[in-house]
Amino acid sequence: MIKYVKEATDFLLSRIASHLEIGVITGTGLGGLTDRMERGIQIPYEDIPHFPISTIEGHRGTLVSGTLAGRFVLAMEGRFHLYEGYSLQEVTIPIRIMSKLGIKYLFISSAAGGLNFHFNQGDLMIVTDHMNFTGSNPLIGPNIDEFGPRFPDMSKIYDSALIKLAKQQSLKLGIDLKQGVYAGVMGPSLETPAETRFLRMIGADAVGMSTVPEVIVGAHCGLRIAVIVVITNINMPDCMKETSIEEVISTANSASPVLADLWENIINALPE
C-alpha cells in the first residue's frame, strides 16, 4: 500500500499543484461542482498508477485539479465501490493519495435512498454519523502507522464546525438542508422491505453503497470531513416502489446544481 500510494502521489505531484487544500469526491450524477472549477488539469483514472477505474454509469472517471472559490481543490469525478469487485483497500486508496498530496478537508457527495419519512425525493442531507453495514473495514490488516493509529477514534468523524457551516450556508441559499445518519451497505442489490424496516428501526435516515469506507480512511488520515448526500428516492417498507438506476441518476442530476451551490458557498466560507 505504501509503495502504491507513493508511486501514485509522485505521478500526480509532477502534474498538479502541491499546495492542495481540499479533496472532493462526487457520486452518481453529481459532477456539477467540478464544472465550476477553474481547471488546472484533468487526468483519466486509468492513467494514474494503481488507481482503480470507475465502471458505474453516471461516474465520469477523471481526477480534476484546479481552484474553486479561490481554494485549491482536487476532485474525483466518480468513485469506486465494493460491488464493482474492488477490495476496500482499492476503494479507499484515493483518500490515502489525497492525504499525501496535502489536503486537509475531505468533502464527499453521494446518492442515497431516504429512510426518514420527513424527507422528500431530491432533498439534500448532511451526514452527522454513519453505520457500517458493508461487512468489512478498510483498516483491516497491518496498520500503516504513517497515516494514523491502529485504533482511530470514530466519535467525531463528521466535523461539527463544517456541519454548522453547511447549515449556515444552506440558510443563506434558501436550501432546506436535512441532517441525519447514513447507513452504508455493500450492494449492488437494493434493500428489501424487511431490510428497509430494520434500518429505519435502528436509526438510519439514509442508505447507500459508498461513502463509509472513504470516511473511515479519511478519519484514519486525520482529515476534516463533511458529507452531503442527495436523497434520490424514499424507501417506505410497507409500500415499496421499484427503483431504477435511471431514476437515481435523473434525481441526482436535478439536485446537482443546488448541491454545487452549497458546496461552493461552504468552500468560499472556509477559514483561511
KEGUKE-161359 format. One record per residue (C-alpha): residue in three letters; x, y, z. Coordinates in nm, 2 decimals, padded with zeros to 4 digits, always signed. Each point is the difference from the previous one (the first is absolute). Example, Ala and Ser with C-alpha at 12.3 -4.5 7.8 and 13.67 -1.06 7.14 Angstrom:
# residues 2
   fitor       px       py       pz
     ALA   +01.23   -00.45   +00.78
     SER   +00.14   +00.34   -00.07
//
This chain:
# residues 272
   fitor       px       py       pz
     MET   +00.00   +00.00   +00.00
     ILE   +00.28   +00.25   +00.09
     LYS   +00.18   -00.08   -00.33
     TYR   -00.32   +00.05   -00.20
     VAL   -00.09   +00.32   +00.17
     LYS   +00.35   +00.14   -00.04
     GLU   +00.01   -00.08   -00.38
     ALA   -00.34   +00.15   -00.06
     THR   +00.08   +00.30   +00.21
     ASP   +00.33   +00.06   -00.18
     PHE   -00.18   -00.03   -00.34
     LEU   -00.26   +00.26   +00.10
     LEU   +00.25   +00.24   +00.17
     SER   +00.18   +00.02   -00.34
     ARG   -00.32   +00.13   -00.16
     ILE   -00.21   +00.19   +00.26
     ALA   +00.05   +00.27   +00.26
     SER   +00.15   -00.12   +00.32
     HIS   -00.19   +00.24   +00.22
     LEU   -00.33   -00.17   -00.01
     GLU   -00.25   +00.07   +00.28
     ILE   -00.32   -00.18   -00.08
     GLY   -00.08   -00.35   -00.13
     VAL   -00.34   -00.05   -00.15
     ILE   -00.18   -00.33   -00.10
     THR   -00.31   +00.03   -00.22
     GLY   -00.24   -00.29   -00.04
     THR   -00.27   -00.12   -00.25
     GLY   -00.11   +00.30   -00.21
     LEU   +00.16   +00.25   +00.24
     GLY   +00.29   +00.14   -00.21
     GLY   -00.15   +00.35   -00.02
     LEU   +00.25   +00.14   +00.25
     THR   +00.30   -00.08   -00.21
     ASP   -00.15   +00.18   -00.29
     ARG   +00.03   +00.32   +00.20
     MET   +00.37   -00.04   +00.06
     GLU   +00.27   +00.19   -00.17
     ARG   +00.17   -00.31   -00.12
     GLY   +00.37   -00.06   +00.01
     ILE   +00.02   -00.35   -00.14
     GLN   -00.23   -00.29   -00.05
     ILE   +00.14   -00.35   +00.02
     PRO   -00.20   -00.32   -00.08
     TYR   +00.02   -00.26   +00.28
     GLU   +00.16   -00.26   -00.23
     ASP   +00.30   +00.23   -00.04
     ILE   +00.08   +00.01   +00.37
     PRO   +00.22   -00.28   +00.14
     HIS   -00.20   -00.24   +00.22
     PHE   -00.32   +00.20   -00.02
     PRO   -00.32   -00.21   -00.06
     ILE   -00.22   +00.07   -00.29
     SER   -00.36   +00.10   +00.05
     THR   -00.25   -00.23   -00.18
     ILE   -00.33   +00.15   +00.11
     GLU   -00.24   +00.21   -00.21
     GLY   +00.00   +00.36   +00.11
     HIS   +00.36   +00.00   +00.11
     ARG   +00.24   +00.19   -00.24
     GLY   +00.32   -00.17   +00.12
     THR   +00.23   +00.30   +00.00
     LEU   +00.21   +00.17   +00.26
     VAL   -00.01   +00.38   -00.03
     SER   +00.22   +00.26   +00.17
     GLY   -00.06   +00.37   +00.00
     THR   -00.15   +00.28   +00.21
     LEU   -00.35   +00.07   +00.13
     ALA   -00.10   +00.30   +00.20
     GLY   +00.37   +00.09   +00.01
     ARG   +00.10   -00.33   +00.17
     PHE   +00.22   -00.28   -00.15
     VAL   -00.21   -00.31   -00.06
     LEU   +00.06   -00.36   -00.12
     ALA   -00.33   -00.16   -00.10
     MET   -00.09   -00.35   -00.09
     GLU   -00.27   -00.02   -00.27
     GLY   -00.13   -00.34   +00.10
     ARG   +00.09   -00.25   +00.27
     PHE   +00.05   -00.37   +00.06
     HIS   -00.22   -00.26   +00.17
     LEU   +00.04   -00.34   +00.16
     TYR   -00.27   -00.13   -00.23
     GLU   +00.22   +00.07   -00.30
     GLY   +00.23   -00.27   +00.12
     TYR   +00.26   +00.23   +00.16
     SER   +00.14   -00.06   +00.34
     LEU   -00.05   +00.26   +00.27
     GLN   +00.37   +00.09   -00.02
     GLU   -00.05   +00.07   -00.38
     VAL   -00.32   +00.19   +00.06
     THR   +00.18   +00.23   +00.25
     ILE   +00.34   +00.04   -00.15
     PRO   -00.09   +00.34   -00.15
     ILE   -00.05   +00.13   +00.35
     ARG   +00.35   -00.11   +00.10
     ILE   +00.13   +00.17   -00.31
     MET   -00.19   +00.32   +00.07
     SER   +00.14   +00.00   +00.36
     LYS   +00.35   -00.03   -00.13
     LEU   -00.06   +00.28   -00.25
     GLY   -00.07   +00.23   +00.30
     ILE   -00.38   +00.04   +00.01
     LYS   -00.15   +00.09   +00.34
     TYR   -00.37   -00.01   -00.08
     LEU   -00.19   -00.29   -00.16
     PHE   -00.34   +00.08   -00.15
     ILE   -00.22   -00.29   -00.12
     SER   -00.32   -00.01   -00.19
     SER   -00.21   -00.31   -00.09
     ALA   -00.34   -00.11   -00.09
     ALA   -00.21   -00.17   +00.27
     GLY   -00.33   -00.16   +00.07
     GLY   -00.21   +00.19   +00.25
     LEU   -00.12   -00.19   +00.31
     ASN   -00.14   +00.30   +00.20
     PHE   -00.36   +00.06   -00.09
     HIS   +00.05   +00.38   +00.05
     PHE   +00.23   +00.00   -00.30
     ASN   -00.10   +00.06   -00.36
     GLN   +00.15   -00.12   -00.32
     GLY   +00.28   +00.25   -00.11
     ASP   +00.07   +00.12   +00.36
     LEU   +00.36   +00.05   +00.11
     MET   +00.11   -00.15   +00.33
     ILE   +00.32   +00.08   +00.18
     VAL   +00.13   -00.31   +00.18
     THR   +00.05   +00.02   +00.37
     ASP   +00.09   -00.36   +00.06
     HIS   +00.01   -00.34   -00.17
     MET   -00.05   -00.37   +00.04
     ASN   +00.23   -00.24   -00.18
     PHE   -00.19   -00.30   -00.14
     THR   +00.24   -00.08   -00.28
     GLY   +00.12   -00.31   +00.20
     SER   +00.36   +00.12   +00.01
     ASN   +00.23   +00.29   +00.08
     PRO   +00.27   +00.16   -00.22
     LEU   +00.24   +00.01   +00.30
     ILE   +00.02   -00.38   +00.03
     GLY   +00.35   -00.13   -00.04
     PRO   +00.33   +00.14   +00.12
     ASN   -00.04   +00.36   +00.11
     ILE   +00.18   +00.26   -00.21
     ASP   +00.14   +00.21   +00.28
     GLU   +00.10   +00.29   -00.21
     PHE   -00.37   +00.07   -00.08
     GLY   -00.15   -00.05   +00.34
     PRO   -00.04   -00.22   +00.32
     ARG   -00.09   -00.36   +00.02
     PHE   -00.34   +00.08   +00.17
     PRO   -00.11   +00.34   -00.13
     ASP   -00.28   +00.17   +00.19
     MET   -00.33   +00.03   -00.18
     SER   -00.20   +00.21   +00.25
     LYS   +00.04   +00.33   -00.20
     ILE   +00.08   -00.10   -00.36
     TYR   -00.26   +00.24   -00.15
     ASP   +00.14   +00.34   +00.08
     SER   -00.24   +00.20   +00.22
     ALA   +00.14   +00.33   -00.12
     LEU   -00.05   -00.10   -00.36
     ILE   -00.36   -00.12   +00.07
     LYS   -00.07   +00.34   +00.16
     LEU   +00.15   +00.18   -00.30
     ALA   -00.21   -00.21   -00.24
     LYS   -00.32   +00.09   +00.19
     GLN   +00.09   +00.37   +00.00
     GLN   +00.07   +00.00   -00.37
     SER   -00.32   -00.20   -00.08
     LEU   -00.21   +00.26   +00.18
     LYS   +00.17   +00.27   -00.21
     LEU   -00.09   -00.19   -00.31
     GLY   -00.35   -00.09   +00.11
     ILE   +00.07   -00.37   -00.01
     ASP   -00.19   -00.23   +00.24
     LEU   +00.31   -00.20   +00.10
     LYS   -00.10   -00.31   +00.19
     GLN   +00.24   -00.18   +00.24
     GLY   +00.02   -00.36   +00.10
     VAL   +00.18   -00.33   +00.03
     TYR   +00.12   -00.19   -00.31
     ALA   +00.00   -00.38   -00.01
     GLY   +00.27   -00.14   -00.24
     VAL   -00.08   -00.33   -00.16
     MET   +00.19   -00.21   -00.25
     GLY   -00.25   -00.03   -00.29
     PRO   -00.05   -00.02   -00.29
     SER   -00.35   -00.13   +00.07
     LEU   -00.23   +00.26   +00.15
     GLU   -00.16   -00.05   +00.34
     THR   -00.29   -00.24   +00.07
     PRO   -00.30   +00.13   +00.19
     ALA   +00.12   -00.19   +00.31
     GLU   +00.35   +00.15   -00.03
     THR   -00.15   +00.34   -00.04
     ARG   -00.22   -00.04   +00.30
     PHE   +00.30   -00.12   +00.21
     LEU   +00.22   +00.29   -00.11
     ARG   -00.28   +00.25   +00.10
     MET   -00.05   -00.17   +00.33
     ILE   +00.37   +00.03   +00.10
     GLY   +00.01   +00.37   -00.08
     ALA   +00.13   +00.03   -00.36
     ASP   -00.14   +00.30   -00.20
     ALA   +00.16   -00.10   -00.34
     VAL   +00.17   -00.30   -00.15
     GLY   +00.26   -00.03   -00.28
     MET   +00.27   -00.22   -00.14
     SER   +00.30   +00.23   +00.04
     THR   +00.15   +00.28   +00.22
     VAL   +00.05   -00.20   +00.33
     PRO   +00.33   -00.16   -00.11
     GLU   +00.14   +00.34   -00.12
     VAL   -00.10   +00.17   +00.32
     ILE   +00.16   -00.27   +00.22
     VAL   +00.33   +00.04   -00.19
     GLY   -00.03   +00.38   -00.01
     ALA   -00.04   -00.01   +00.38
     HIS   +00.30   -00.23   +00.03
     CYS   +00.20   +00.26   -00.20
     GLY   -00.11   +00.28   +00.23
     LEU   -00.21   +00.19   -00.26
     ARG   -00.29   +00.23   +00.08
     ILE   -00.30   -00.16   -00.16
     ALA   -00.34   +00.12   -00.12
     VAL   -00.25   -00.21   -00.20
     ILE   -00.32   +00.11   -00.17
     VAL   -00.22   -00.25   -00.17
     VAL   -00.28   +00.04   -00.25
     ILE   -00.32   -00.19   +00.09
     THR   -00.08   -00.16   -00.33
     ASN   -00.31   -00.20   +00.11
     ILE   -00.20   -00.07   +00.32
     ASN   -00.01   -00.36   +00.12
     MET   -00.33   -00.08   +00.18
     PRO   +00.01   -00.36   +00.11
     ASP   -00.37   -00.05   +00.00
     CYS   -00.05   +00.13   -00.35
     MET   +00.34   -00.04   -00.18
     LYS   +00.02   +00.12   -00.35
     GLU   +00.24   -00.13   -00.26
     THR   +00.31   +00.22   -00.04
     SER   +00.22   +00.01   -00.31
     ILE   +00.35   +00.14   -00.06
     GLU   -00.15   +00.23   -00.26
     GLU   -00.23   +00.16   +00.27
     VAL   +00.29   +00.04   +00.24
     ILE   +00.22   +00.17   -00.26
     SER   -00.29   +00.22   -00.11
     THR   -00.07   +00.12   +00.35
     ALA   +00.37   +00.05   +00.07
     ASN   +00.04   +00.20   -00.32
     SER   -00.29   +00.22   +00.10
     ALA   +00.15   +00.06   +00.35
     SER   +00.35   +00.05   -00.12
     PRO   -00.01   +00.38   -00.06
     VAL   -00.15   +00.07   +00.34
     LEU   +00.26   -00.23   +00.16
     ALA   +00.28   +00.17   -00.19
     ASP   -00.13   +00.34   +00.12
     LEU   +00.02   -00.12   +00.36
     TRP   +00.35   -00.15   -00.03
     GLU   +00.13   +00.31   -00.17
     ASN   -00.14   +00.22   +00.28
     ILE   +00.15   -00.23   +00.26
     ILE   +00.34   +00.01   -00.16
     ASN   -00.02   +00.38   -00.04
     ALA   -00.08   +00.03   +00.37
     LEU   +00.28   -00.22   +00.13
     PRO   +00.25   +00.17   +00.23
     GLU   +00.33   +00.10   -00.15
//
